[in-house]
Structure formats: structure tokens, C-alpha cells
Amino acid sequence: MSLQSQTVPTFGILKSSDIDAQKDVFVIEYHKAGDILLNPGEKSTKLYFIYSGMVCCQSKDGRIIWFEFEKHVATDTVSFLSQQPSENYLIVKEDNTVLVSITFEKIHQLFLEHHKWALWGNYLTQQALLRLTEYYNKVSIKDATERYQVLISFVPNLLERVSLKDIASCMGISPVSLSRIRAGKWNYELK
């Protein structure tokens, strides 16, 4: 079994053999912490499947927007789907990060040539939309303590892999506020 078939999700639509048959369109990439996959102003031309490691999306002003880990997909979704310039960075956050990537052109070629791949692409998009919507719904109406609890429930080992400064940035609060939440001393909502 190839690294590609171990990394690219099948969603019960594809078989490992379907991925192995197309493995040449997927590129295995090895990265270290700090590698930039996408800069603001560039088009997101690749979809990344994370085999190991972590990738984050960061705004131009330095705010962490999201983290993605093993068995998840990373890209600037708006830029990738629209092929318009991104407003964000995609940055590798851990050494020894291994990604399996496919370009916008190659994935669309698969969609045109293979019905199963087109169904797979539809399901991939649906799953990404559901995941983002679920996360947004859980954090948009919560106070900071509840948002922290939701974030930790979505990524149980987050504290082991991400700095508190980056977690605070992702939550839109200061590191001091995060320390208070973690210590149980936070008793009012952030506005």
C-alpha cells in the first residue's frame, strides 16, 4: 500500500487500489516547521492531505485561523475553489510534516475522467463544509471558556502540539486571558 493510499481518505467511495492507480498525480512532500505553503496574494493551487505533522492557516496580521493535523485536509478553501488570490498564509507548524498534495488541475482532470473520483470530490467538499459549519456553530455563540472547551474537544491533543500563544491567537483572545480560562478564573464573556 502506497503512502498516498494511506493518506488520501476513501470515504467508502474509493478503494486503496483506486488511489494507487492514480498515485502519480499525488506528490509526497516533506516539510519542516516554518515552511510556507501559501503566501497572501498567491492562488492556492494545491490540496494537501496530512500524513503526519501540522499545518495552520494564518492571517496577514498574524492571527491563527485554524490548525489541521493528521488525516485531515489543508488548503485555503476559498482560494483553491475560486482560483483567486489568497488573503492568508498556510504554514507548516511541525518538523517532519509529511503531506500528500494534488494540484487543482490534476484533481479536476480526475473528476472529469473518473466518475468515482467526481463522487469522491463531492463528498470531500461536503465533509469539509460540514466540519467547518459544525465548528463555527459551536464556537460562534460561546463565551471564551466554552470556545476553549470546544477547541480542545475537536483536537484532544492540541495542548501537546500547539503553543498556548497560538491557541490564544486562534481563539481571538490574549495569552493572559487563555491562562485565566485554563486556571478556571474566567467568569465573564469576551465581547
Backbone as CSV, one residue per row, in Angstrom:
resi,resn,N_x,N_y,N_z,CA_x,CA_y,CA_z,C_x,C_y,C_z
1,MET,0.848,-1.177,0.000,0.000,0.000,0.000,0.895,1.242,0.000
2,SER,0.587,2.183,-0.869,1.397,3.387,-1.007,1.075,4.395,0.094
3,LEU,1.995,5.348,0.293,1.750,6.427,1.240,0.507,7.221,0.821
4,GLN,0.327,7.375,-0.487,-0.845,8.090,-0.983,-2.129,7.400,-0.527
5,SER,-2.204,6.073,-0.679,-3.436,5.373,-0.316,-3.621,5.281,1.193
6,GLN,-2.541,5.480,1.952,-2.658,5.534,3.404,-3.132,6.908,3.883
7,THR,-2.972,7.926,3.057,-3.226,9.307,3.465,-4.515,9.879,2.894
8,VAL,-4.773,9.641,1.637,-5.957,10.190,0.979,-7.176,9.397,1.458
9,PRO,-8.178,10.069,2.021,-9.355,9.343,2.523,-10.163,8.730,1.376
10,THR,-10.746,7.573,1.625,-11.533,6.903,0.586,-13.011,7.225,0.701
11,PHE,-13.495,7.569,1.889,-14.901,7.862,2.166,-15.828,6.723,1.758
12,GLY,-15.295,5.522,1.644,-16.115,4.388,1.238,-16.498,4.435,-0.232
13,ILE,-15.986,5.402,-0.962,-16.281,5.555,-2.393,-15.158,4.943,-3.215
14,LEU,-13.929,5.230,-2.806,-12.763,4.698,-3.492,-12.219,3.508,-2.723
15,LYS,-11.426,2.718,-3.406,-10.658,1.655,-2.771,-9.204,2.095,-2.794
16,SER,-8.405,1.491,-1.953,-6.966,1.806,-1.964,-6.395,1.616,-3.359
17,SER,-6.895,0.624,-4.070,-6.402,0.366,-5.429,-6.742,1.513,-6.388
18,ASP,-7.878,2.201,-6.150,-8.222,3.367,-6.978,-7.193,4.482,-6.777
19,ILE,-6.792,4.671,-5.533,-5.795,5.704,-5.231,-4.435,5.282,-5.775
20,ASP,-4.064,4.010,-5.557,-2.779,3.525,-6.064,-2.702,3.633,-7.585
21,ALA,-3.827,3.419,-8.279,-3.847,3.527,-9.737,-3.584,4.960,-10.192
22,GLN,-3.875,5.931,-9.336,-3.686,7.345,-9.673,-2.568,7.988,-8.854
23,LYS,-1.764,7.174,-8.180,-0.802,7.735,-7.224,0.200,8.705,-7.855
24,ASP,0.399,8.610,-9.175,1.348,9.521,-9.830,0.862,10.966,-9.851
25,VAL,-0.453,11.196,-9.680,-0.948,12.577,-9.667,-0.794,13.207,-8.278
26,PHE,-0.504,12.375,-7.280,-0.292,12.851,-5.921,1.213,12.942,-5.651
27,VAL,1.634,14.031,-5.045,3.049,14.243,-4.750,3.260,14.160,-3.237
28,ILE,4.274,13.421,-2.843,4.628,13.335,-1.429,5.611,14.465,-1.139
29,GLU,5.300,15.268,-0.119,6.125,16.417,0.235,6.573,16.294,1.686
30,TYR,7.816,16.634,1.933,8.388,16.601,3.280,8.723,18.028,3.687
31,HIS,8.253,18.434,4.862,8.417,19.816,5.301,8.906,19.902,6.735
32,LYS,9.462,21.071,7.052,9.861,21.371,8.434,9.031,22.551,8.939
33,ALA,9.021,22.723,10.255,8.287,23.832,10.860,8.742,25.151,10.247
34,GLY,7.786,25.983,9.913,8.084,27.286,9.333,7.993,27.333,7.818
35,ASP,7.966,26.174,7.156,7.815,26.189,5.697,6.473,26.816,5.340
36,ILE,6.502,27.697,4.353,5.281,28.371,3.917,4.774,27.677,2.656
37,LEU,3.551,27.188,2.734,2.920,26.508,1.604,2.173,27.483,0.710
38,LEU,1.749,28.603,1.286,0.977,29.598,0.549,1.173,30.958,1.192
39,ASN,1.403,31.973,0.378,1.520,33.356,0.838,0.284,34.143,0.422
40,PRO,-0.062,35.192,1.173,-1.141,36.072,0.722,-0.822,36.610,-0.673
41,GLY,-1.834,36.686,-1.516,-1.649,37.168,-2.877,-1.418,36.055,-3.884
42,GLU,-1.092,34.852,-3.408,-0.918,33.707,-4.297,-2.216,32.909,-4.379
43,LYS,-2.404,32.229,-5.506,-3.534,31.316,-5.632,-3.191,30.005,-4.932
44,SER,-4.167,29.442,-4.244,-3.989,28.129,-3.640,-4.189,27.089,-4.741
45,THR,-3.108,26.533,-5.220,-3.171,25.601,-6.343,-3.056,24.146,-5.914
46,LYS,-2.896,23.900,-4.600,-2.737,22.528,-4.126,-3.687,22.230,-2.980
47,LEU,-4.130,20.991,-2.972,-4.895,20.429,-1.872,-3.943,19.486,-1.154
48,TYR,-3.787,19.663,0.164,-2.846,18.872,0.946,-3.590,17.906,1.860
49,PHE,-3.178,16.652,1.836,-3.655,15.645,2.772,-2.512,15.401,3.742
50,ILE,-2.776,15.518,5.026,-1.709,15.453,6.022,-1.516,14.012,6.480
51,TYR,-0.355,13.469,6.183,0.012,12.134,6.652,0.518,12.223,8.089
52,SER,1.418,13.188,8.334,1.911,13.429,9.692,2.266,14.902,9.815
53,GLY,2.153,15.419,11.041,2.504,16.806,11.286,1.299,17.715,11.392
54,MET,1.571,19.004,11.193,0.539,20.012,11.394,0.742,21.180,10.432
55,VAL,-0.384,21.718,9.966,-0.406,22.900,9.110,-1.383,23.882,9.740
56,CYS,-1.077,25.179,9.665,-2.032,26.177,10.148,-2.277,27.207,9.058
57,CYS,-3.420,27.853,9.185,-3.765,28.980,8.337,-3.630,30.218,9.212
58,GLN,-2.921,31.219,8.705,-2.655,32.422,9.484,-2.982,33.643,8.637
59,SER,-3.655,34.609,9.243,-3.991,35.846,8.536,-2.740,36.696,8.353
60,LYS,-2.852,37.705,7.512,-1.715,38.608,7.272,-1.267,39.309,8.540
61,ASP,-2.204,39.549,9.475,-1.839,40.232,10.718,-1.309,39.277,11.785
62,GLY,-1.144,37.999,11.432,-0.526,37.046,12.349,-1.488,36.216,13.176
63,ARG,-2.792,36.426,13.029,-3.765,35.657,13.810,-3.911,34.254,13.226
64,ILE,-3.834,33.245,14.083,-4.046,31.870,13.662,-5.545,31.677,13.421
65,ILE,-5.902,31.180,12.244,-7.304,30.968,11.900,-7.720,29.530,12.205
66,TRP,-6.878,28.571,11.827,-7.149,27.169,12.123,-5.872,26.351,12.079
67,PHE,-5.964,25.168,12.696,-4.907,24.163,12.647,-5.487,22.912,11.996
68,GLU,-4.672,22.172,11.266,-5.071,20.854,10.758,-3.949,19.869,11.048
69,PHE,-4.362,18.637,11.352,-3.437,17.577,11.751,-3.621,16.357,10.851
70,GLU,-2.987,15.250,11.256,-3.051,14.004,10.514,-4.489,13.642,10.149
71,LYS,-4.611,13.036,8.987,-5.890,12.530,8.475,-6.863,13.644,8.102
72,HIS,-6.363,14.861,7.944,-7.218,15.973,7.537,-6.633,16.641,6.295
73,VAL,-7.422,17.516,5.725,-7.066,18.229,4.508,-6.701,19.658,4.868
74,ALA,-5.734,20.208,4.171,-5.345,21.599,4.383,-5.229,22.300,3.037
75,THR,-5.865,23.438,2.952,-5.731,24.349,1.824,-6.457,25.633,2.205
76,ASP,-6.274,26.677,1.455,-7.139,27.844,1.605,-8.334,27.545,0.715
77,THR,-9.413,27.097,1.310,-10.560,26.581,0.567,-11.111,27.608,-0.421
78,VAL,-11.278,28.838,0.017,-11.833,29.872,-0.870,-10.920,30.086,-2.067
79,SER,-9.631,30.228,-1.819,-8.690,30.445,-2.908,-8.601,29.227,-3.819
80,PHE,-8.578,28.024,-3.236,-8.466,26.804,-4.033,-9.682,26.634,-4.941
81,LEU,-10.875,26.779,-4.376,-12.081,26.554,-5.176,-12.328,27.648,-6.201
82,SER,-12.002,28.893,-5.863,-12.253,30.019,-6.776,-11.067,30.316,-7.688
83,GLN,-9.902,29.790,-7.320,-8.646,30.092,-8.008,-8.382,31.596,-8.053
84,GLN,-8.723,32.252,-6.941,-8.432,33.664,-6.723,-7.304,33.758,-5.694
85,PRO,-6.602,34.886,-5.629,-5.514,35.023,-4.662,-6.002,34.862,-3.224
86,SER,-5.161,34.251,-2.428,-5.452,34.038,-1.014,-5.188,35.308,-0.218
87,GLU,-5.849,35.414,0.906,-5.578,36.502,1.834,-4.785,36.007,3.038
88,ASN,-4.426,34.717,3.023,-3.806,34.091,4.193,-2.532,33.342,3.843
89,TYR,-1.841,32.979,4.905,-0.696,32.079,4.809,-1.152,30.663,5.138
90,LEU,-0.523,29.676,4.537,-0.574,28.294,5.010,0.847,27.980,5.444
91,ILE,1.002,27.603,6.705,2.329,27.419,7.275,2.421,26.053,7.943
92,VAL,3.519,25.363,7.690,3.799,24.101,8.373,4.256,24.449,9.789
93,LYS,3.664,23.776,10.787,3.948,24.105,12.185,4.819,23.080,12.909
94,GLU,5.050,21.911,12.328,5.870,20.894,12.991,6.925,20.362,12.031
95,ASP,8.102,20.084,12.588,9.131,19.418,11.799,8.633,18.035,11.402
96,ASN,9.215,17.507,10.345,8.883,16.161,9.847,7.424,16.028,9.434
97,THR,6.846,17.115,8.935,5.489,17.053,8.412,5.536,16.428,7.024
98,VAL,4.673,15.436,6.818,4.593,14.761,5.528,3.197,15.014,4.956
99,LEU,3.186,15.566,3.757,1.940,15.905,3.080,1.854,15.158,1.758
100,VAL,0.650,14.844,1.370,0.387,14.307,0.038,-0.452,15.366,-0.666
101,SER,0.059,15.897,-1.765,-0.631,17.001,-2.433,-1.088,16.609,-3.831
102,ILE,-2.101,17.330,-4.279,-2.576,17.214,-5.655,-2.920,18.622,-6.116
103,THR,-2.612,18.934,-7.349,-2.885,20.267,-7.869,-4.348,20.402,-8.269
104,PHE,-4.783,21.630,-8.352,-6.141,21.956,-8.783,-6.424,21.334,-10.150
105,GLU,-5.477,21.467,-11.068,-5.676,20.944,-12.417,-5.798,19.428,-12.419
106,LYS,-4.937,18.762,-11.674,-4.950,17.296,-11.691,-6.185,16.723,-11.008
107,ILE,-6.642,17.357,-9.943,-7.835,16.833,-9.288,-9.055,17.007,-10.180
108,HIS,-9.120,18.115,-10.893,-10.247,18.311,-11.798,-10.173,17.386,-13.006
109,GLN,-8.986,17.046,-13.432,-8.824,16.052,-14.502,-9.347,14.690,-14.028
110,LEU,-9.031,14.317,-12.777,-9.572,13.068,-12.223,-11.095,13.109,-12.189
111,PHE,-11.659,14.241,-11.780,-13.113,14.374,-11.710,-13.751,14.178,-13.099
112,LEU,-13.112,14.724,-14.133,-13.655,14.617,-15.486,-13.531,13.223,-16.069
113,GLU,-12.467,12.530,-15.710,-12.181,11.233,-16.327,-12.741,10.038,-15.571
114,HIS,-13.046,10.198,-14.282,-13.446,9.055,-13.465,-14.637,9.429,-12.588
115,HIS,-15.747,8.769,-12.833,-16.979,9.031,-12.091,-16.773,8.864,-10.583
116,LYS,-16.076,7.817,-10.176,-15.834,7.585,-8.740,-15.091,8.758,-8.104
117,TRP,-14.112,9.287,-8.824,-13.352,10.417,-8.284,-14.221,11.664,-8.175
118,ALA,-15.138,11.856,-9.126,-16.051,13.002,-9.052,-16.963,12.875,-7.830
119,LEU,-17.469,11.665,-7.579,-18.278,11.438,-6.378,-17.450,11.678,-5.123
120,TRP,-16.226,11.206,-5.140,-15.310,11.390,-4.014,-15.093,12.887,-3.755
121,GLY,-14.861,13.660,-4.817,-14.657,15.106,-4.681,-15.863,15.802,-4.094
122,ASN,-17.040,15.377,-4.501,-18.273,15.934,-3.948,-18.360,15.621,-2.456
123,TYR,-18.058,14.401,-2.091,-18.117,14.008,-0.683,-17.056,14.747,0.140
124,LEU,-15.862,14.898,-0.412,-14.796,15.637,0.273,-15.250,17.067,0.564
125,THR,-15.861,17.709,-0.405,-16.354,19.076,-0.228,-17.457,19.129,0.818
126,GLN,-18.371,18.165,0.771,-19.446,18.117,1.766,-18.894,17.942,3.177
127,GLN,-17.927,17.048,3.331,-17.357,16.801,4.654,-16.637,18.040,5.190
128,ALA,-15.917,18.734,4.319,-15.235,19.957,4.741,-16.245,21.018,5.164
129,LEU,-17.314,21.167,4.406,-18.345,22.148,4.739,-19.034,21.792,6.053
130,LEU,-19.365,20.531,6.243,-19.990,20.099,7.496,-19.076,20.345,8.688
131,ARG,-17.803,20.009,8.544,-16.850,20.189,9.639,-16.698,21.661,10.007
132,LEU,-16.561,22.512,8.997,-16.428,23.946,9.256,-17.693,24.524,9.875
133,THR,-18.836,24.115,9.369,-20.104,24.616,9.894,-20.308,24.178,11.335
134,GLU,-20.022,22.916,11.606,-20.162,22.408,12.975,-19.253,23.171,13.935
135,TYR,-18.001,23.369,13.537,-17.069,24.095,14.383,-17.533,25.538,14.575
136,TYR,-17.903,26.203,13.497,-18.352,27.594,13.578,-19.573,27.718,14.488
137,ASN,-20.541,26.832,14.309,-21.747,26.884,15.133,-21.422,26.687,16.608
138,LYS,-20.449,25.855,16.898,-20.110,25.589,18.292,-19.322,26.722,18.924
139,VAL,-18.532,27.445,18.136,-17.712,28.493,18.752,-18.272,29.897,18.581
140,SER,-19.149,30.118,17.607,-19.589,31.489,17.344,-20.496,32.043,18.430
141,ILE,-21.191,31.192,19.150,-22.134,31.683,20.154,-21.658,31.407,21.571
142,LYS,-20.437,31.057,21.728,-19.904,30.667,23.028,-19.057,31.784,23.622
143,ASP,-18.981,31.772,24.964,-18.012,32.660,25.587,-16.633,32.012,25.448
144,ALA,-15.606,32.706,25.876,-14.236,32.244,25.657,-13.967,30.889,26.312
145,THR,-14.504,30.663,27.500,-14.291,29.380,28.180,-14.908,28.249,27.381
146,GLU,-16.112,28.449,26.891,-16.773,27.419,26.097,-16.067,27.205,24.762
147,ARG,-15.573,28.290,24.146,-14.830,28.151,22.887,-13.563,27.334,23.105
148,TYR,-12.897,27.567,24.227,-11.698,26.794,24.560,-12.051,25.311,24.702
149,GLN,-13.124,25.012,25.401,-13.539,23.623,25.595,-13.900,22.965,24.261
150,VAL,-14.566,23.695,23.374,-14.906,23.159,22.055,-13.629,22.894,21.255
151,LEU,-12.710,23.838,21.273,-11.455,23.674,20.542,-10.705,22.437,21.029
152,ILE,-10.622,22.255,22.326,-9.927,21.100,22.895,-10.684,19.806,22.557
153,SER,-12.006,19.865,22.523,-12.764,18.650,22.170,-12.580,18.284,20.704
154,PHE,-12.413,19.276,19.825,-12.177,19.000,18.411,-10.787,18.415,18.204
155,VAL,-9.817,18.874,18.971,-8.435,18.395,18.838,-7.920,18.061,20.238
156,PRO,-8.208,16.854,20.727,-7.866,16.495,22.113,-6.389,16.667,22.478
157,ASN,-5.476,16.444,21.552,-4.054,16.581,21.888,-3.481,17.941,21.483
158,LEU,-4.342,18.922,21.327,-3.915,20.257,20.903,-2.875,20.848,21.845
159,LEU,-3.087,20.725,23.150,-2.164,21.318,24.126,-0.771,20.707,24.061
160,GLU,-0.680,19.479,23.591,0.615,18.819,23.481,1.386,19.266,22.247
161,ARG,0.680,19.842,21.262,1.310,20.111,19.983,1.347,21.582,19.582
162,VAL,0.539,22.411,20.240,0.420,23.815,19.839,0.729,24.704,21.037
163,SER,1.467,25.766,20.789,1.790,26.683,21.878,0.526,27.384,22.379
164,LEU,0.539,27.766,23.654,-0.603,28.490,24.221,-0.814,29.817,23.507
165,LYS,0.268,30.431,23.071,0.173,31.691,22.328,-0.619,31.482,21.036
166,ASP,-0.353,30.379,20.318,-1.066,30.103,19.076,-2.523,29.719,19.336
167,ILE,-2.782,29.004,20.421,-4.168,28.669,20.768,-4.939,29.946,21.072
168,ALA,-4.334,30.844,21.851,-4.981,32.126,22.156,-5.257,32.905,20.870
169,SER,-4.299,32.913,19.960,-4.466,33.600,18.682,-5.637,33.018,17.906
170,CYS,-5.735,31.705,17.868,-6.825,31.033,17.162,-8.179,31.380,17.783
171,MET,-8.198,31.540,19.090,-9.441,31.875,19.790,-9.768,33.362,19.738
172,GLY,-8.811,34.177,19.330,-9.040,35.621,19.277,-8.970,36.288,20.635
173,ILE,-8.177,35.714,21.546,-8.013,36.286,22.885,-6.528,36.415,23.184
174,SER,-6.206,37.091,24.273,-4.809,37.253,24.659,-4.314,35.994,25.379
175,PRO,-3.004,35.761,25.383,-2.454,34.640,26.149,-2.787,34.730,27.645
176,VAL,-2.871,35.945,28.183,-3.237,36.121,29.594,-4.664,35.633,29.829
177,SER,-5.579,35.997,28.926,-6.965,35.542,29.050,-7.043,34.024,28.975
178,LEU,-6.257,33.421,28.085,-6.242,31.964,27.981,-5.731,31.343,29.277
179,SER,-4.708,31.928,29.868,-4.195,31.415,31.148,-5.282,31.456,32.227
180,ARG,-6.060,32.529,32.230,-7.156,32.633,33.206,-8.213,31.560,32.967
181,ILE,-8.535,31.322,31.715,-9.513,30.282,31.384,-9.005,28.929,31.862
182,ARG,-7.753,28.632,31.567,-7.181,27.340,31.941,-7.099,27.179,33.452
183,ALA,-6.953,28.284,34.162,-6.872,28.240,35.626,-8.257,28.282,36.271
184,GLY,-9.308,28.415,35.439,-10.668,28.463,35.971,-11.038,29.795,36.579
185,LYS,-10.319,30.856,36.211,-10.560,32.177,36.794,-11.272,33.112,35.823
186,TRP,-11.833,32.562,34.771,-12.513,33.373,33.762,-14.003,33.289,34.050
187,ASN,-14.643,34.397,34.338,-16.052,34.322,34.696,-16.916,35.351,33.962
188,TYR,-16.413,35.867,32.857,-17.251,36.775,32.090,-16.978,36.534,30.601
189,GLU,-17.912,36.934,29.783,-17.797,36.712,28.351,-16.921,37.757,27.704
190,LEU,-16.199,37.334,26.678,-15.488,38.292,25.833,-16.490,38.902,24.870
191,LYS,-16.389,40.146,24.664,-17.286,40.803,23.702,-16.514,41.092,22.453
